[in-house]
Amino acid sequence: MTAIYVILGIVILFVLYAISVYNKLVGLRVRKNEAWSDISVQMKRRYDLVPNLVETVKGYASHEKETLSRVIEARAAAVASTGSPEQQAVSENMFTQALGRLMAVSEAYPELKADTNFNNLSRELAALEDHIQKSRRFYNGNVRELNMAVQEFPSNVVANMFGFDRAEFFELDEAEEAAVKTAPKVQF
């Protein structure tokens, strides 16, 4: 009879543990999704800002049509991208590089740099880039926590039982990392 109570006690402890781990995994997944939503909001704000920035630059640098076209195309591709964080990161990296070229073009036009609208837009863009970087770090931190819980023993047993998978990090590609580390050079 005591063996039955011991087995029943072990089963009850396992069930309670599984419930606890399941709830932790659900919480981690929700926090990861919330963090991704924050990145999406910041990127949407940037997408909305860029057309105004492009129009301002157009007035001063009309012969820079290729650069402006690339920015517009990269923005359209980034807005249209709704895939995984890895797929979104690819389109975001292209968009960020195009924005870097646009800002480099602005360095060649002193009258543009003195324009109040351009200065306000570029300050707002810089602030948005900071928010996006903070959002990326927050998202990647939540992904790290979820991935650790999904992979570590014994929580990986519960994660596998209930179909919890690892999440993808939102990372810079090598070209964007290099662009962040070095200032762009403008040559005409």
C-alpha positions as CSV (number, residue, x, y, z in Angstrom):
1,M,0.0,0.0,0.0
2,T,2.8,2.5,0.8
3,A,4.4,1.7,-2.6
4,I,1.2,2.9,-4.3
5,Y,1.3,6.2,-2.2
6,V,4.9,6.7,-3.1
7,I,4.2,6.1,-6.9
8,L,1.1,8.4,-6.7
9,G,3.2,11.0,-4.9
10,I,5.9,10.9,-7.6
11,V,3.2,11.1,-10.3
12,I,1.6,14.1,-8.6
13,L,5.0,15.8,-8.2
14,F,5.8,15.2,-11.9
15,V,2.4,16.6,-13.0
16,L,2.9,19.7,-10.8
17,Y,6.4,20.2,-12.2
18,A,5.1,19.8,-15.7
19,I,2.4,22.4,-15.1
20,S,5.0,24.8,-13.6
21,V,7.4,24.4,-16.6
22,Y,4.5,24.6,-19.1
23,N,3.4,27.9,-17.6
24,K,7.0,29.2,-17.6
25,L,7.3,28.3,-21.3
26,V,4.0,30.0,-22.2
27,G,5.2,33.1,-20.3
28,L,8.5,33.1,-22.2
29,R,6.8,32.7,-25.5
30,V,4.3,35.5,-24.8
31,R,7.2,37.8,-23.7
32,K,9.1,36.9,-27.0
33,N,6.0,37.7,-29.0
34,E,5.5,41.0,-27.2
35,A,9.1,41.9,-27.8
36,W,8.7,41.1,-31.6
37,S,5.6,43.3,-31.6
38,D,7.7,46.2,-30.2
39,I,10.2,45.8,-33.0
40,S,7.4,45.8,-35.5
41,V,6.0,49.0,-34.1
42,Q,9.4,50.8,-34.2
43,M,10.1,49.6,-37.7
44,K,6.6,50.8,-38.9
45,R,7.4,54.3,-37.4
46,R,10.7,54.2,-39.4
47,Y,8.9,53.2,-42.5
48,D,6.5,56.1,-42.1
49,L,9.3,58.6,-41.5
50,V,11.5,57.7,-44.5
51,P,9.2,59.0,-47.3
52,N,9.3,62.5,-45.7
53,L,13.1,62.2,-45.5
54,V,13.4,61.1,-49.1
55,E,11.2,64.0,-50.3
56,T,13.3,66.5,-48.3
57,V,16.5,65.2,-49.9
58,K,14.9,65.2,-53.4
59,G,14.6,68.9,-53.3
60,Y,18.3,69.4,-52.7
61,A,19.9,66.4,-54.5
62,S,17.8,65.8,-57.5
63,H,20.6,64.0,-59.4
64,E,20.8,61.3,-56.6
65,K,17.8,59.5,-58.1
66,E,19.5,56.1,-57.9
67,T,20.2,56.4,-54.2
68,L,16.6,57.7,-53.5
69,S,15.2,54.8,-55.6
70,R,17.1,52.3,-53.7
71,V,15.8,53.7,-50.4
72,I,12.3,53.6,-51.7
73,E,12.7,50.0,-53.0
74,A,14.3,48.8,-49.8
75,R,11.6,50.4,-47.7
76,A,8.9,48.7,-49.8
77,A,10.6,45.3,-49.5
78,A,10.9,45.8,-45.7
79,V,7.3,46.8,-45.3
80,A,6.2,43.8,-47.4
81,S,8.3,41.3,-45.4
82,T,6.1,39.5,-42.9
83,G,8.1,36.3,-42.5
84,S,10.2,34.9,-39.7
85,P,12.6,37.2,-37.7
86,E,15.4,35.8,-39.9
87,Q,13.5,36.8,-43.1
88,Q,12.6,40.1,-41.7
89,A,16.2,40.8,-40.6
90,V,17.3,40.3,-44.2
91,S,14.9,42.9,-45.6
92,E,15.7,45.2,-42.6
93,N,19.4,44.9,-43.2
94,M,19.0,46.0,-46.9
95,F,16.8,48.9,-45.8
96,T,19.3,50.0,-43.1
97,Q,22.1,50.0,-45.7
98,A,20.0,52.0,-48.1
99,L,19.3,54.6,-45.3
100,G,23.0,54.7,-44.6
101,R,23.7,55.6,-48.2
102,L,20.9,58.3,-48.1
103,M,22.5,59.8,-45.0
104,A,25.9,59.7,-46.6
105,V,24.5,61.6,-49.6
106,S,23.2,64.3,-47.3
107,E,26.7,65.0,-46.1
108,A,27.6,66.3,-49.6
109,Y,25.0,69.0,-49.4
110,P,25.7,71.7,-46.8
111,E,22.4,73.5,-47.6
112,L,20.5,70.2,-47.0
113,K,22.3,69.7,-43.7
114,A,21.2,73.2,-42.7
115,D,17.6,72.6,-43.6
116,T,15.4,72.5,-40.5
117,N,13.1,69.8,-41.8
118,F,16.0,67.6,-42.7
119,N,17.6,68.1,-39.3
120,N,14.4,67.3,-37.5
121,L,13.7,64.2,-39.7
122,S,17.3,62.9,-39.3
123,R,17.2,63.4,-35.5
124,E,13.9,61.5,-35.4
125,L,15.4,58.8,-37.5
126,A,18.4,58.5,-35.2
127,A,16.1,58.2,-32.2
128,L,14.0,55.5,-34.0
129,E,17.2,53.6,-34.8
130,D,18.1,53.7,-31.1
131,H,14.6,52.4,-30.2
132,I,14.9,49.6,-32.7
133,Q,18.3,48.6,-31.3
134,K,16.9,48.5,-27.8
135,S,13.9,46.5,-29.1
136,R,16.2,44.1,-30.8
137,R,18.2,43.5,-27.6
138,F,15.0,43.1,-25.6
139,Y,13.6,40.6,-28.2
140,N,16.9,38.7,-28.4
141,G,17.0,38.5,-24.6
142,N,13.6,37.0,-24.5
143,V,14.5,34.5,-27.3
144,R,17.6,33.5,-25.3
145,E,15.5,32.8,-22.2
146,L,13.0,30.8,-24.2
147,N,15.6,28.8,-26.1
148,M,17.4,28.0,-22.8
149,A,14.2,26.7,-21.3
150,V,13.4,24.7,-24.4
151,Q,16.8,23.1,-24.5
152,E,17.8,22.6,-20.8
153,F,17.1,19.4,-19.0
154,P,14.5,18.7,-17.5
155,S,12.4,21.5,-18.9
156,N,13.2,20.3,-22.5
157,V,11.1,17.1,-21.7
158,V,8.0,19.2,-21.0
159,A,8.8,21.6,-24.0
160,N,9.0,18.6,-26.3
161,M,5.8,17.1,-24.9
162,F,3.9,20.3,-25.7
163,G,5.6,21.3,-28.9
164,F,7.6,24.3,-27.8
165,D,10.3,25.2,-30.3
166,R,13.4,27.3,-30.3
167,A,12.9,30.9,-31.6
168,E,15.1,32.8,-34.1
169,F,17.2,35.7,-33.0
170,F,16.8,39.0,-34.9
171,E,20.5,39.6,-35.8
172,L,22.6,42.0,-37.9
173,D,24.1,40.5,-41.0
174,E,27.9,40.9,-41.6
175,A,27.4,43.9,-44.0
176,E,25.3,45.8,-41.5
177,E,27.8,45.0,-38.6
178,A,30.6,46.4,-40.8
179,A,28.5,49.5,-41.6
180,V,27.8,50.1,-38.0
181,K,31.5,49.9,-37.1
182,T,32.7,52.2,-39.8
183,A,31.5,55.6,-41.0
184,P,30.4,55.8,-44.6
185,K,32.7,57.6,-47.1
186,V,31.1,59.9,-49.7
187,Q,32.9,60.3,-53.0
188,F,31.6,62.1,-56.1
